[in-house]
């Protein structure tokens, strides 16, 4: 049996039953940590299995393949996987006794080519309700027997249009497109597919989608119910385009499933979830505003730009460095800003210019007096647009880290623990353990540290961002351990990485990446611009550090050592001091 003491899972000890000086029983300890029982695995030909065994010298096999455990008993092994219900059988033998552990998982089937005589058609797209306008293009896709001649039509009486087999590893993928015409009157029309196989046999099918042409005489508007996100496409997997404040109204131009296509200006559109918007009555007028005078003031150590508007409008902010400038685009707004009030010489705004690049939007170019950027915070107060541009930390003393406030985030929580190591150490536990050491090291150099979470509470990603801003932190650093996904090679994808998103964060991220690589001597997975929630925050330089891959036995062992903890802390202290030395000149 196994008993754990000190910290959970950190030090395993084998307990054996003794009688006099003879060992009566000592079966090897063996467990599979991942994949979990009944785990759903995507289509893969092979993937990894990891866990732990004691003694570490035991002979270990997984589905007959020999495995060499790490010196601490942790192991990871790539084995072939078969689709469907798949059994993993691990066997440990210590020369006397044998221990067997089994694990069953569900492996999704890989998409493969149909045969030339396949009797069915598999519709692939669209698969749900589609609302379109004249001029929109509807793409249709299905899978069938390769080397055939494919067609489609919309509605029972429409003409057939050609589809073309697409190149790729999977043969028999046919695609076509239709441009919605001004006289089309589809109101829940079906999509019909036809395929003449290479042997001449004809096969027909129907898609699950319904096509509806939006023919409203009055425009359709929705209002954002709470702060939301505009996506680049109709699905949560698409990228974030910009953020939408509560009360912003948008014109709806289409639908796909649970997503609405909305118009920001003549040439700019995006997608939102239906659930974030409230449908407005037919005939609701379009919201328009005219920009008048702009006010620029110095408030609480930062520069505040105020732009009174009649309504709340969608906006986009782009940031550039060396020199620092911001580009603010407001949608649904007509420019008429003739005067800009510079009330205080303490502001960091050098100049403001505006242009109208397309009807229905205005772009302001805001040049600051700073080379480096320290963040900004955009919001509405009523219908007045407020842009707060942060100055470099005014309380910084130039001695160590005195006057600097750091928001330190130990990634994940007990219920959402992230990845896990071969000995069962969770990422949340390791992140918090190392973050506490980092906190002490930062405070010793004079920094004020705000611990975003201490392991005793659940906190969402957005609330982590909100807390850091409410505390007016100068930096946000999120501490993580990494893992690779099923089907990947964990021996190739290993090491550390640094992630940032906002331009203001890149200089600090570059410094941390360089110093970490030099001092930690861990494989470099690179510096990444990553669209991650905690990296997207614009209010301060923010980044995420992946210290090492917890799923590898040697890295799990390393991540638990005090020497490693102190080394990571020293790297972060050094990186902050180098960045401050460069940016505060």
N, C-alpha and C positions, 0 to 999 in steps of 0.2 A: 504494500500500500504506500501511498505518498502523503507526506505531511508537509505543509507549507508554514513557515514562520517568518518573523520580522515583517516584511511587507508582502502583500498578497502576490503569490506566484513568483517572487523574486528568487528564492533559494529553495530548491527541491531537496528533500532528504528521503532516502529509501529506508523504510522501517522493515525489519525482518524479525522473525520469531526464532529465538535461541533456546536451546536446552543444553545446559552445561556449556561446552565449547563447540557444539555441533549446530549447524544451520539446518533447521527442519523445513523451512519454507521461505523462498525468496523469488517469487515469479517476477520477471522483468516488468517494469512499469512502461506502459505504452498508451498514447492517446493521439488521436487526429484532431487538430484544432480547426483546420479549414481544408476543404469546404465543410460547412455545417451539414447536419443530417437534413435530408429533403431539400437541399439548396437547389435553386433554379439556376442553371449555368447556361450562358448563351451558346450558340453554335460554335463548337471548337473541335479540332482534331486531337489536341493534347492540351493539358493544363497542369498546374502544380498542386501538390498536396503537401501540407506541412503540419508539424506537431512535435512531440517530444518523446524520448525514450530513455530509460535508465535500467541498467548501466549504459553509458554512452558507447561502450565497447561491444554491446550486443550486436548480433547479426540481425539486420533489419531488411525486410523486403516489402515492397508495395506492389500488389498484383504481379508478383514474381520478379520484379525488377529490384536489383540490389541497391541499397541506400547506405551512404556513409554519413552517420550523424556528426554534428559538430562536437567539439570536446565537452560542451555542457549538456549534450544530449538532444539539443534541438536539431531538427532536420527539415529539409524541403526537397522535393523531388518532382520532376516533370514526368508524367506518364501519359500514354494514349488514352483518350476518352472516346466512348461510343455514344451515339445519340439515344435518347430514351432513358429508361430507368437504368442507372449505371451503378455498379457496386465497386467500392474500393476496399480491398482486403490487405491490411497491414499485419505482418507477423514479425515478432521479435523473439530471438532465441539467444540465451546467455550461456549456452553450453550445457545447461541442466534443465531449465524450464522454458516453456514457450507461452507467449501471450499473443492473442489474436484480437484485433479490433477491426470491425467492419463499419462502413459508412455508405449510405445510398443517397444518390443525388439524381436530379432530373436534367438531362442535357438536351437542349433544343435542337431540332434537326437543322442541318445546313441546307440552304437553298441550293438545289442542284437542277441541272437541265432536265426537262421532260424528254421522253423518248419521241421519235418521229411519229409514233402511232398513238400518242397520248390522246385520250378521249375527252378530256375536260379542259376548260379554260379557267385560270385563276385570276380574277380581277385584282389589280393592285392599287390603282388610283384613278379617280377619287373613290373614297370609301364612305363618305358622309355627305350630309346636306351642303350644297354649294349655292350661295347667292351671289349673282354677278350682275354686271352692267354691260350694255352694248360697248364693244371695243375690248372687253376682257378676253383673255385667252384661257381656255380650259384644256389642260393636259390630261390625256387618258393613257393608261398603261395596263397591260395584262401579260400573263405568262401562259404560253401554250406550246404545242409541238413546234420544234425548230423548222426552219426552211419552208415556212408556209406563207400564204398571202392573207394579211389581216386587214379588217375594216372595222369601222364603228359608226354609229349614228346616235343622235340625241332625239328621243321621242319615237313613237311607233311609226310615224309617217315621214320622218326626215330622210334625206338622201344619205347614202353611205359614203364615208370618207376613208382614205387609205391610212394604214398604220405601217410602221417600218420596224423590222427587227434590229435591235441595238447590239453593237459589238460588246463583248465582255466574256468573263469566265463562265457565266450562266447563259446558255443559249435559249432562244425562244422568248425573249423579253421584247414585246412589241409596244411601240409608243406612237401616239398621234396627237394632234392639237386642233382645236376649233376656236375661231374668233367669233364671239357673240355679235350677231348682226342687229341693226336697229329695228328690224321687223320681227325678230324672234320673240315668241310669246311663251316660252317655257315656264310652266308653273308646277314644278314637281316632276319634270320629265325624267324618264329613265335613260340610262346609257346602255346601248346594245352592242355587243361585240360579235364579230364573225371571223372565222379562221378556216381557210381552205388548206388542209394539210398537203404535204408533198405527194401523197398518194391519191389526192383528189377528193378525199372525204371532207365534208363541210361540218363544222362544229359551231354552235351558237351559245351565247351566254349573256347575262345581264349583270351590270355592276350594282353594288348596294347603294350607290349615291343617287341623289335627286338634284336636278338642276333647276334653279329658279332665277328668272330674270327680273331684277328689281326695276319696276316701272312706276315709281312714285312721281306724282306731279309736284309734291312738296318734298324738300330735302329731309333726310332722316338724321336726327342728332341724338347723341347720348351725352351724359354728364358723368365724370369720374366720381365715384362714391367715396373713395379714400385713395391715399397716395398709391400709385400704380406704376407699371412699367410698360413702355411701348416696345414691342418686339419686332425683329426684322422679318419674321414669318409667322404662319399660323400654327404655332406649337411651342411648348415650353422649352424645347431643345434649341430653339433659335436664339440668336444673340440679343442682348439688351441694346436697344437703340437710344432711348432716353427715358427720363423719369417724368411722370405726370402728377401734378398736384391735385388734391381734392378740389372739385368745383370747375375744372377745365371742361369745356364742351368741345366735342369733335363730331364731324360729319361722318356717317357710316356709308361706305361705298360697296361693301360686300361682306360675305360670311363664308366660313369654312368650319363646319363642326361647331365647337364651342368658342370660336374666335371671331372677332369682328375686324374687318379692314377699315381703317379710319384715315381720313385725309387731314394733313396738317397745312399744306399749301398746294398750289397747283402741281408741283413736281415732287412733293414729299408725302409719303404715306407710311403706314406701319400697321401692326396688329396688336389688339388687346384681348384679354379674356372677357367673355360676356359677363362674367360674375363681378367684374370691377366697375361696371358701368350701369347707369340708370337710363332707361329709355325715356326720351322726352316726347311730349305730345306732338302729333303731326302739325306742322305749321309753325313750330318754334323757330324764331328767327336766328340767323347766323350771328354769332358774337363777333363784333369788330371793335377795335380800339385804335386810337390815334396817339402816337407818342408825342408828348409835349416836352416840357423842360425836364432835364435830368438834374438831380442833386447829388453831389459827392461830398461826404463829410468824414471826419475822423471820430470814431466812437470806440471806447474801451480797447484801445491799442490796435484797432483795425480800420480799414477804409470801408465805408458803407456807401453803395450806390443805390439811389432810390429813383424809380421810374413809375409815376402814377399812370394807371391805365383804367379803362372803363370796366373791363372784365379780366378774368384770369385766362391766360393763354399758355399753350405749350411752348417750351423753350429748349434750346440746346446750347451747351457751353463747351467750347473747345479751348484747350490751354497749350501754350507754347513757351519754350524756355530760351534764355540767352539771346536777347533779353526776354523777360517775362511779360507775356501779353495774353489776354483772354479774348475770345471771339464769342459774343452772345448773339444768338439768333432767336427772335421772337416770331411765332407763327400766328397768322390771323390779325396782323398789326400793320397799320399804314404809318410810315415815318413822317414826322413833322417836328423834329427836335431841332430848334434853332438856337437854343441857349442851354449851356451846361454850367451849373453853379458849382464852382470850386470854393467851398466855404473855408477850408482850413489848409494851411501849408503843410500840415503834418500828414496829409494823405499821401499815398504812394502812386497815385494816378498821374502819369505824365501827359497823356492826351487821350481823347476819345473821338473817333470818327464813325460815321455810319454810312451804309450803302443799302440799296434795295436790289438784291440779285434776282428776285422774281416777285411777281405780284402776290400780295398777301403775306409778305414776311419782310423783316428788317434785320440787318446784321450790324452790330456795334463792335468795333475794334478798340479794345481798351489796352493801352500800353502803360506798363508800370515802371517804376524806378528801380525795381529789384531784378537782379540777375537770376536768382533762385526763387522758386515758388514755395509758399508755405501753406497753400490750400485756400479754398473759398467755400462759402455756404450760400446757396441760393434758396429763396423761399418767397412766399406771398404773405403780406400782411393786409388783409382785406383784398383789394384788387391792385395794391401797389407792389410792384416787383422789387425785391430787395436782393442785392448781391453784395455779400460781405467778403472782402478780400483780406486775407490774413497777412499781417506783417511778420517779419522774422521775430523770434522770441525776444521781447524787450527785457525780460528778467535774467537772461543768460549772462553770467558773470565772466565767462571766459576762463574760468578755473574749473577743471573737471567737467561735471555735468550739472553744476549748480544753476538753478533757474530753469531747468528743463523738466517738463512733465511728460512721462512716457506711459501710454496705455498698453499694458502687456496682456496679451490674450493667450491663455492656454487652450488650444483648439479642442473642440468636442466636449461632450459631457458624459455622465454615467449612462444615460439612456441611449445616447447616440455617440458611441465610444470610438468611432472611426475604424482604423485597422486594428489588427491584433498580431502578436508575435507567436512563435512556435511554443513558448512556455505559457501562453495565455495572458501575457501582459498586454493590456489594452492601450491604444494610443492616447486616450484621454488621461489615463493614469501617468503615463510617461511624460506627456506634455506638461501636466500640472507639476510633477516632481521637478522637472528641469526649469520650469518658469519660476518656481520659488527660489531656486538658486540664482537665476538671472536677476530677480527682484533685489536680492541682497547685494549683488555685485553692482547694480545700477545705483542703489541707495548709498553705497560706500563712496561712490564718486560724486555724490551730491544730488542725484536726480530724484525727483518725486515720482513715484510709481503708482499708477492706478491699475490694480488687478481686475481685469474685466470679469473673471469668474474664479472662484476659489474651490470649485469641486463640490460645493454643497447645494447648488441650485442649477436649474435648467435655464439657459438663456439663449434666445434665438440669435441668428446671425445679424438681423437688423437691429436688435436691441444692443448687441455688442457695439455696432457702429454708433447708435444713438448715445450710449453711455460714454464712449470715448469723446464725442463732440460735446456732450453736456459737461464733461469734466475739463473741457478746453485743453485736451492733451496736445502736445507739440508733435508727437510721433505715435503711430500705432504699429505694433509688432505682434504678429500671430505665430505661435510656435506649434509645429506639427511634425509628425512622422509620416513617411510615405509608404505606398504599396503599389503593386501593379495589378492590372485586371486579369481575369481568367483568359487563358489562351496566349498570354504574353510570356516571355522568358524572363524570370526574375533575376537571372544571373547576368543578363545584358542590361536590364533596366534597374539600376541600383545607384545609390549615392545620395547627394544632396542637391537641392535646387532652391532658388530664390524667385519669388513671384511678386510682381507689381502690376498696376493697371494705369493709374493716373500719371501724366508726365512729371508732375511734381515729385513723384516717388522714385523715378528712375535713377537719379544721381545717388541717392542713398542706397538703393538696391544694388547698384553696380559696385559700390564700395564694400557692402556686406558680402556680396558674392565673391569678390576678389580676396578679401581677408579670410573668409571662411575656408575657401579652397586652399589658400597658402598654409593656414595654421592647422586645419583639421585633417588634411591628407586623406580625404574621402573622394571617391569618384565624383566627378562633376557632371551633373545632369543638366546644368545650364541656368541661364538667367531668362526668365519667361515673363512676357506681358500676358497676364491671365485675367480673364473676365470673371473674377471671383468676388463674392459679396463683400468681404472685408477689404479687398484691394480696391474696390470701386469707390470707396468713400472719398469725396473730393476735399474734405475739410482739413486734411493734414497729410504729410508723407506717411504712407501706409504700405506695409509689405507682409508677405507670408513666407516663413522659412520652413522648408522641409529638411529636417536635420539628417535623416538617414532612413533606409528602408527597414521598418520594424519586422517585416515578414522573413527576413534573412537571419538565420541563427546567430552569425557572428556580429551582426549589427544590433540585434536585440540584446545580446550580451554587452556590447559596447555602450548602448544607450542607458544601461542600468548602472554604469560605473560613476563614482563621484568625480573621477578625473575628467571624464567626458562632460559631465554637467558643468564643471568649472571652466572647461575649455570653451564651451558654447557661450557661457556668460562673459568670458573675457573677450571673445570675438565680437559680441554685440556691443560691449562697452567701447572697445577700440574703434569699431565702425562708426558709432555715434560721434565719438570725439573727432575722428578724421573728417566726417561730413560737416560737423559744426565748424571745424577749423577752416574748411574750404568755403562754406556758404555764408558765414557770418562776417567775412572780411568787408 
